Amino acid sequence: MFDDPFELNHLTGLSFDPQSILNAAIQAATAMIFAKDEPRGSAPLTVVIRRWRDEERFQSPDEALDVLRELLSQMVDNRLQALDTLMADWRRFCRTLRMCCFTAKPDNLAAWTHFADHHRGVAIRMQCGEFTSLTKPQAVSYRPHRPEITTMKEQLDVVLTNQDFKAQDYFFDKFTNKALHFSHENEWRCFRQVKDELGPDAKPDSAWFDDIKFERSDITAVYFGALTDPKAMREIYELVREKYNQAKLFQAKTAHGKYDIEFSRITS
Protein backbone atom coordinates (compact mmCIF):
# COMPACT_ATOMS: atom_id res chain seq x y z
CA MET A 1 0.00 0.00 0.00
CA PHE A 2 3.00 2.31 -0.31
CA ASP A 3 2.38 5.33 -2.47
CA ASP A 4 5.78 4.90 -4.08
CA PRO A 5 6.43 3.44 -7.55
CA PHE A 6 9.89 2.28 -6.45
CA GLU A 7 8.62 -0.03 -3.69
CA LEU A 8 8.25 -3.66 -4.69
CA ASN A 9 4.80 -5.26 -4.42
CA HIS A 10 2.75 -8.23 -5.59
CA LEU A 11 2.49 -6.74 -9.08
CA THR A 12 6.25 -6.39 -9.50
CA GLY A 13 7.71 -8.62 -12.20
CA LEU A 14 11.18 -9.75 -13.15
CA SER A 15 13.42 -7.34 -15.03
CA PHE A 16 14.50 -10.00 -17.53
CA ASP A 17 13.00 -12.80 -19.62
CA PRO A 18 14.23 -16.30 -20.57
CA GLN A 19 15.72 -15.08 -23.84
CA SER A 20 17.85 -12.47 -22.09
CA ILE A 21 19.12 -15.13 -19.64
CA LEU A 22 19.99 -17.39 -22.56
CA ASN A 23 21.81 -14.62 -24.45
CA ALA A 24 23.79 -13.65 -21.36
CA ALA A 25 24.63 -17.29 -20.62
CA ILE A 26 25.89 -17.84 -24.19
CA GLN A 27 28.01 -14.72 -23.98
CA ALA A 28 29.49 -15.76 -20.62
CA ALA A 29 30.18 -19.33 -21.74
CA THR A 30 31.82 -18.10 -24.94
CA ALA A 31 34.09 -15.87 -22.89
CA MET A 32 35.05 -18.87 -20.72
CA ILE A 33 35.93 -20.94 -23.79
CA PHE A 34 38.24 -18.34 -25.31
CA ALA A 35 39.57 -16.70 -22.16
CA LYS A 36 43.30 -16.70 -21.53
CA ASP A 37 42.95 -18.55 -18.22
CA GLU A 38 41.18 -21.87 -17.80
CA PRO A 39 37.86 -21.64 -15.90
CA ARG A 40 37.86 -23.11 -12.41
CA GLY A 41 35.19 -25.01 -10.56
CA SER A 42 33.38 -28.33 -10.62
CA ALA A 43 30.09 -27.21 -12.18
CA PRO A 44 29.06 -29.45 -15.12
CA LEU A 45 29.30 -26.61 -17.65
CA THR A 46 32.75 -25.62 -16.42
CA VAL A 47 33.96 -29.21 -16.73
CA VAL A 48 32.64 -29.42 -20.29
CA ILE A 49 34.26 -26.12 -21.26
CA ARG A 50 37.63 -27.25 -19.88
CA ARG A 51 37.40 -30.39 -22.01
CA TRP A 52 36.52 -28.32 -25.09
CA ARG A 53 39.52 -26.10 -24.44
CA ASP A 54 41.83 -29.14 -24.14
CA GLU A 55 40.42 -30.57 -27.37
CA GLU A 56 40.52 -27.18 -29.10
CA ARG A 57 36.96 -27.93 -30.14
CA PHE A 58 36.15 -24.42 -31.40
CA GLN A 59 38.36 -22.05 -33.33
CA SER A 60 36.07 -19.02 -33.10
CA PRO A 61 33.02 -17.82 -31.11
CA ASP A 62 30.82 -18.30 -34.16
CA GLU A 63 31.71 -22.01 -34.25
CA ALA A 64 30.68 -22.41 -30.62
CA LEU A 65 27.42 -20.48 -30.95
CA ASP A 66 25.10 -23.27 -32.14
CA VAL A 67 26.45 -25.84 -29.69
CA LEU A 68 26.19 -23.43 -26.77
CA ARG A 69 22.70 -22.34 -27.76
CA GLU A 70 21.44 -25.93 -27.79
CA LEU A 71 23.14 -26.85 -24.51
CA LEU A 72 22.24 -23.69 -22.61
CA SER A 73 18.68 -23.59 -23.93
CA GLN A 74 18.01 -26.82 -22.07
CA MET A 75 19.60 -25.44 -18.90
CA VAL A 76 17.58 -22.20 -19.09
CA ASP A 77 14.36 -24.15 -19.76
CA ASN A 78 15.03 -26.18 -16.63
CA ARG A 79 15.38 -22.90 -14.72
CA LEU A 80 12.01 -21.54 -15.87
CA GLN A 81 10.01 -23.80 -13.59
CA ALA A 82 12.03 -22.56 -10.63
CA LEU A 83 11.33 -18.98 -11.67
CA ASP A 84 7.59 -19.69 -11.92
CA THR A 85 7.70 -21.10 -8.39
CA LEU A 86 9.69 -18.07 -7.24
CA MET A 87 7.09 -15.63 -8.57
CA ALA A 88 4.20 -17.59 -7.03
CA ASP A 89 6.03 -17.51 -3.69
CA TRP A 90 6.67 -13.77 -4.11
CA ARG A 91 3.01 -12.97 -4.71
CA ARG A 92 2.00 -15.08 -1.72
CA PHE A 93 4.62 -13.35 0.43
CA CYS A 94 3.35 -9.91 -0.54
CA ARG A 95 -0.27 -10.86 0.12
CA THR A 96 0.55 -11.92 3.66
CA LEU A 97 3.10 -9.25 4.59
CA ARG A 98 2.10 -6.39 6.89
CA MET A 99 4.37 -3.46 7.71
CA CYS A 100 4.26 -0.52 10.06
CA CYS A 101 6.77 2.27 9.48
CA PHE A 102 8.44 4.59 11.97
CA THR A 103 11.21 7.13 12.20
CA ALA A 104 13.98 6.76 14.75
CA LYS A 105 13.77 10.11 16.56
CA PRO A 106 11.04 12.66 17.31
CA ASP A 107 13.00 15.64 15.99
CA ASN A 108 13.07 14.37 12.39
CA LEU A 109 12.02 17.35 10.25
CA ALA A 110 11.28 15.23 7.19
CA ALA A 111 8.85 13.09 9.17
CA TRP A 112 7.10 16.14 10.62
CA THR A 113 6.71 17.58 7.13
CA HIS A 114 5.64 14.48 5.23
CA PHE A 115 3.77 12.44 7.82
CA ALA A 116 2.53 14.95 10.38
CA ASP A 117 0.72 17.48 8.18
CA HIS A 118 3.59 19.98 8.02
CA HIS A 119 4.14 20.15 11.79
CA ARG A 120 0.41 20.37 12.56
CA GLY A 121 0.20 16.72 13.61
CA VAL A 122 1.38 14.66 16.54
CA ALA A 123 4.22 12.17 17.01
CA ILE A 124 3.84 9.14 19.30
CA ARG A 125 6.85 7.40 20.79
CA MET A 126 6.41 3.68 21.32
CA GLN A 127 8.38 0.98 23.06
CA CYS A 128 9.80 -1.73 20.82
CA GLY A 129 11.52 -5.03 21.29
CA GLU A 130 10.70 -8.12 23.31
CA PHE A 131 7.45 -8.07 25.32
CA THR A 132 6.03 -5.20 23.25
CA SER A 133 3.72 -5.02 20.24
CA LEU A 134 6.70 -4.09 18.04
CA THR A 135 8.98 -7.02 18.70
CA LYS A 136 11.61 -6.89 15.95
CA PRO A 137 11.97 -3.48 14.31
CA GLN A 138 14.44 -3.36 11.44
CA ALA A 139 16.35 -0.32 10.25
CA VAL A 140 15.97 0.64 6.61
CA SER A 141 19.19 0.75 4.57
CA TYR A 142 19.60 3.51 2.00
CA ARG A 143 21.39 2.43 -1.16
CA PRO A 144 21.88 3.65 -4.73
CA HIS A 145 20.53 0.49 -6.35
CA ARG A 146 16.87 -0.47 -6.28
CA PRO A 147 16.20 -4.02 -5.02
CA GLU A 148 14.81 -6.67 -7.37
CA ILE A 149 12.96 -9.89 -6.62
CA THR A 150 15.98 -11.60 -8.14
CA THR A 151 18.60 -10.25 -10.50
CA MET A 152 19.82 -11.44 -13.87
CA LYS A 153 23.26 -12.07 -12.35
CA GLU A 154 21.82 -14.30 -9.62
CA GLN A 155 19.93 -16.44 -12.12
CA LEU A 156 22.85 -16.49 -14.55
CA ASP A 157 25.12 -17.79 -11.81
CA VAL A 158 22.65 -20.59 -11.12
CA VAL A 159 22.60 -21.56 -14.81
CA LEU A 160 26.36 -21.39 -15.32
CA THR A 161 27.70 -22.71 -12.02
CA ASN A 162 24.77 -24.79 -10.78
CA GLN A 163 25.03 -23.04 -7.42
CA ASP A 164 22.35 -23.49 -4.79
CA PHE A 165 20.65 -20.09 -4.60
CA LYS A 166 17.11 -19.51 -3.31
CA ALA A 167 15.83 -15.96 -3.79
CA GLN A 168 12.94 -16.68 -1.41
CA ASP A 169 15.41 -16.52 1.48
CA TYR A 170 15.92 -12.81 0.78
CA PHE A 171 12.33 -11.61 0.36
CA PHE A 172 12.33 -9.64 3.63
CA ASP A 173 15.51 -7.83 2.59
CA LYS A 174 13.65 -6.28 -0.36
CA PHE A 175 11.57 -4.26 2.09
CA THR A 176 14.42 -2.87 4.17
CA ASN A 177 16.05 -0.91 1.34
CA LYS A 178 15.23 2.54 0.02
CA ALA A 179 16.86 5.15 -2.18
CA LEU A 180 19.68 7.29 -0.81
CA HIS A 181 17.67 10.49 -1.10
CA PHE A 182 15.26 9.18 1.57
CA SER A 183 18.02 8.67 4.13
CA HIS A 184 16.96 11.76 6.09
CA GLU A 185 13.79 9.89 7.12
CA ASN A 186 15.87 7.46 9.23
CA GLU A 187 13.11 4.88 8.87
CA TRP A 188 12.50 1.69 10.81
CA ARG A 189 9.96 -0.97 9.87
CA CYS A 190 8.13 -3.65 11.80
CA PHE A 191 6.89 -6.73 9.94
CA ARG A 192 4.16 -9.26 10.54
CA GLN A 193 2.96 -12.22 8.50
CA VAL A 194 -0.73 -13.05 8.35
CA LYS A 195 -2.67 -16.01 7.01
CA ASP A 196 -2.94 -16.19 3.24
CA GLU A 197 -6.57 -16.14 2.13
CA LEU A 198 -7.34 -17.08 -1.45
CA GLY A 199 -10.60 -17.84 -3.22
CA PRO A 200 -13.83 -15.91 -3.85
CA ASP A 201 -13.83 -14.40 -0.34
CA ALA A 202 -10.28 -13.07 -0.58
CA LYS A 203 -9.80 -9.36 0.07
CA PRO A 204 -8.82 -7.03 -2.78
CA ASP A 205 -5.28 -5.71 -2.58
CA SER A 206 -6.57 -2.32 -1.40
CA ALA A 207 -7.69 -4.05 1.82
CA TRP A 208 -4.42 -5.83 2.57
CA PHE A 209 -3.95 -4.25 5.98
CA ASP A 210 -4.73 -5.27 9.55
CA ASP A 211 -5.48 -3.16 12.59
CA ILE A 212 -3.03 -4.47 15.18
CA LYS A 213 -3.71 -3.56 18.79
CA PHE A 214 -0.92 -2.43 21.08
CA GLU A 215 -0.55 -2.37 24.84
CA ARG A 216 -1.13 0.90 26.64
CA SER A 217 2.29 0.61 28.22
CA ASP A 218 3.89 0.67 24.75
CA ILE A 219 3.26 4.41 24.46
CA THR A 220 5.94 6.36 26.31
CA ALA A 221 5.59 9.92 24.97
CA VAL A 222 3.48 12.21 22.78
CA TYR A 223 4.99 15.14 20.89
CA PHE A 224 2.84 18.01 19.64
CA GLY A 225 4.03 19.69 16.47
CA ALA A 226 5.15 23.29 16.32
CA LEU A 227 1.86 24.18 14.56
CA THR A 228 -0.55 21.74 16.22
CA ASP A 229 -3.98 23.29 16.79
CA PRO A 230 -4.41 24.28 20.48
CA LYS A 231 -7.92 22.79 20.65
CA ALA A 232 -6.62 19.45 19.34
CA MET A 233 -3.76 19.63 21.82
CA ARG A 234 -6.15 20.01 24.74
CA GLU A 235 -8.26 17.07 23.59
CA ILE A 236 -5.24 14.84 23.10
CA TYR A 237 -3.75 15.97 26.40
CA GLU A 238 -6.89 14.89 28.25
CA LEU A 239 -6.98 11.59 26.38
CA VAL A 240 -3.35 10.83 27.21
CA ARG A 241 -3.85 11.67 30.87
CA GLU A 242 -6.90 9.41 31.01
CA LYS A 243 -5.69 6.43 28.97
CA TYR A 244 -1.87 6.61 28.95
CA ASN A 245 -0.90 8.32 32.15
CA GLN A 246 2.65 6.92 31.99
CA ALA A 247 3.33 8.82 28.75
CA LYS A 248 5.19 12.14 28.83
CA LEU A 249 3.98 15.06 26.71
CA PHE A 250 6.13 17.55 24.82
CA GLN A 251 5.62 20.64 22.68
CA ALA A 252 7.84 21.29 19.67
CA LYS A 253 9.17 24.73 18.83
CA THR A 254 11.60 25.99 16.23
CA ALA A 255 15.18 26.47 17.38
CA HIS A 256 16.75 29.94 17.16
CA GLY A 257 19.09 30.53 14.25
CA LYS A 258 18.93 27.05 12.71
CA TYR A 259 16.63 24.64 10.92
CA ASP A 260 15.84 22.44 13.88
CA ILE A 261 13.14 21.85 16.47
CA GLU A 262 13.36 21.61 20.24
CA PHE A 263 10.91 20.08 22.72
CA SER A 264 9.70 21.41 26.03
CA ARG A 265 7.95 19.20 28.58
CA ILE A 266 4.25 19.81 29.16
CA THR A 267 3.20 19.23 32.75
CA SER A 268 -0.21 20.89 32.81
RAQUI-V645707 format. One record per pair of residues at least 4 apart in sequence whose ideal C-beta (glycine too) atoms are under 7 Angstrom apart, sorted by the first residue. I is the first residue (numbers start at 1). GAP is how many residues later the second one is. D is the distance in whole Angstrom. If there is no record, write none. Layout:
I|GAP|D / I|GAP|D
//
This chain:
1|207|7 / 1|208|6 / 2|5|4 / 6|140|6 / 6|173|6 / 8|4|5 / 8|139|6 / 8|141|7 / 8|166|5 / 9|85|6 / 10|81|5 / 10|84|4 / 10|85|6 / 10|195|7 / 12|137|6 / 14|135|6 / 14|136|7 / 15|133|6 / 15|137|7 / 16|4|4 / 16|5|6 / 16|136|5 / 18|4|6 / 18|58|6 / 18|62|6 / 19|4|6 / 20|4|6 / 20|132|7 / 21|4|6 / 21|55|5 / 21|131|7 / 21|134|6 / 21|135|6 / 21|138|7 / 22|4|6 / 22|50|6 / 22|51|6 / 22|54|5 / 23|4|6 / 24|4|6 / 24|128|6 / 24|132|5 / 25|4|6 / 25|47|5 / 25|51|7 / 25|131|6 / 25|134|5 / 25|135|6 / 26|4|6 / 26|42|5 / 26|43|6 / 26|46|6 / 27|4|7 / 28|4|7 / 28|128|7 / 28|132|6 / 29|4|7 / 29|16|7 / 29|20|7 / 29|39|5 / 29|43|7 / 29|131|7 / 30|4|7 / 30|31|5 / 30|34|6 / 30|38|7 / 31|4|6 / 32|7|5 / 32|17|5 / 33|16|6 / 33|19|6 / 33|20|6 / 33|25|6 / 33|31|6 / 34|27|7 / 38|12|6 / 38|15|6 / 39|7|5 / 39|10|6 / 39|11|6 / 41|5|4 / 41|120|6 / 42|4|7 / 42|5|7 / 43|117|7 / 43|118|4 / 43|119|5 / 44|4|6 / 44|118|6 / 45|4|6 / 45|115|6 / 46|4|6 / 47|4|7 / 48|4|6 / 49|4|6 / 50|4|7 / 51|4|6 / 52|5|4 / 52|6|7 / 58|5|4 / 58|6|4 / 59|4|6 / 61|4|7 / 64|4|5 / 65|4|6 / 66|4|7 / 67|4|6 / 68|4|6 / 69|4|6 / 71|4|7 / 72|4|6 / 73|4|6 / 74|4|7 / 75|4|7 / 75|84|5 / 76|4|7 / 76|83|6 / 79|4|6 / 79|76|7 / 79|79|6 / 79|80|6 / 80|4|6 / 81|4|7 / 82|4|6 / 83|4|6 / 84|4|7 / 85|4|6 / 86|4|6 / 86|64|7 / 86|81|6 / 86|82|7 / 87|4|7 / 88|4|6 / 89|4|6 / 89|79|5 / 90|4|6 / 90|59|5 / 90|81|7 / 91|4|6 / 92|4|6 / 92|104|6 / 93|4|6 / 93|78|5 / 95|101|6 / 95|113|7 / 96|97|5 / 96|98|5 / 96|99|7 / 96|100|5 / 97|94|7 / 97|96|6 / 98|94|4 / 98|96|6 / 98|111|7 / 98|112|6 / 99|76|7 / 99|90|5 / 99|91|7 / 99|92|6 / 100|90|5 / 101|86|6 / 101|88|5 / 102|85|7 / 102|86|5 / 103|5|5 / 103|8|4 / 103|82|6 / 103|83|5 / 103|84|6 / 104|82|4 / 104|84|6 / 105|81|7 / 106|17|5 / 106|19|6 / 106|117|5 / 106|157|7 / 107|154|5 / 108|4|7 / 108|77|7 / 108|78|6 / 109|4|6 / 109|150|7 / 109|152|7 / 110|4|6 / 110|74|5 / 110|75|5 / 111|4|5 / 111|5|7 / 111|74|6 / 112|4|5 / 112|7|5 / 112|113|6 / 113|5|6 / 116|5|3 / 116|6|7 / 116|7|6 / 116|109|6 / 117|4|4 / 119|106|4 / 119|107|5 / 119|108|4 / 120|105|6 / 120|107|5 / 120|108|6 / 120|109|7 / 121|104|5 / 121|107|7 / 122|100|6 / 122|101|7 / 122|102|6 / 122|103|7 / 122|106|6 / 122|114|6 / 123|100|4 / 124|95|6 / 124|98|6 / 125|95|5 / 125|96|4 / 126|8|6 / 126|92|5 / 126|93|6 / 126|94|7 / 127|5|5 / 127|91|5 / 127|93|6 / 128|4|6 / 128|6|4 / 128|9|5 / 129|6|7 / 130|5|6 / 132|86|5 / 133|79|7 / 133|81|4 / 133|82|6 / 133|85|5 / 134|56|5 / 136|54|7 / 137|51|5 / 137|52|7 / 137|53|5 / 138|38|5 / 138|50|7 / 138|51|6 / 139|49|5 / 140|36|5 / 140|37|7 / 140|38|5 / 140|47|4 / 140|48|7 / 140|49|6 / 141|35|6 / 141|36|5 / 142|36|6 / 142|37|7 / 142|38|5 / 142|40|6 / 142|41|4 / 143|34|6 / 143|37|7 / 144|36|6 / 147|27|5 / 147|30|5 / 149|18|7 / 149|25|7 / 150|4|5 / 150|5|6 / 150|17|4 / 152|4|6 / 153|4|6 / 154|4|7 / 154|11|6 / 154|13|7 / 155|4|7 / 156|4|6 / 157|4|5 / 157|6|6 / 157|8|7 / 158|5|6 / 158|7|5 / 172|4|7 / 172|19|7 / 173|4|7 / 175|14|7 / 176|13|6 / 178|4|5 / 178|9|7 / 192|20|7 / 194|16|6 / 197|5|5 / 197|6|7 / 198|4|5 / 203|4|4 / 203|5|6 / 214|4|5 / 216|27|7 / 216|28|6 / 217|29|7 / 219|25|5 / 219|28|5 / 220|27|6 / 221|26|6 / 221|27|5 / 221|29|6 / 222|14|7 / 222|18|6 / 222|25|6 / 222|27|5 / 223|27|5 / 223|29|6 / 223|40|6 / 224|4|4 / 224|9|5 / 224|26|7 / 224|27|5 / 224|28|6 / 225|27|5 / 226|26|5 / 226|27|6 / 226|28|6 / 226|35|6 / 228|4|6 / 228|5|5 / 229|4|7 / 230|4|7 / 231|4|7 / 232|4|6 / 233|4|6 / 234|4|7 / 235|4|6 / 236|4|6 / 237|4|6 / 237|12|6 / 238|4|6 / 239|4|6 / 240|4|5 / 240|7|5 / 240|9|6 / 241|4|6 / 248|17|7 / 249|17|4 / 250|13|4 / 250|14|7 / 250|15|6 / 250|16|6 / 251|12|7 / 251|13|5 / 251|15|6 / 252|9|5 / 252|11|6 / 253|8|7 / 253|9|6 / 253|11|7 / 254|7|6 / 255|5|4 / 255|6|6 / 255|7|5
//
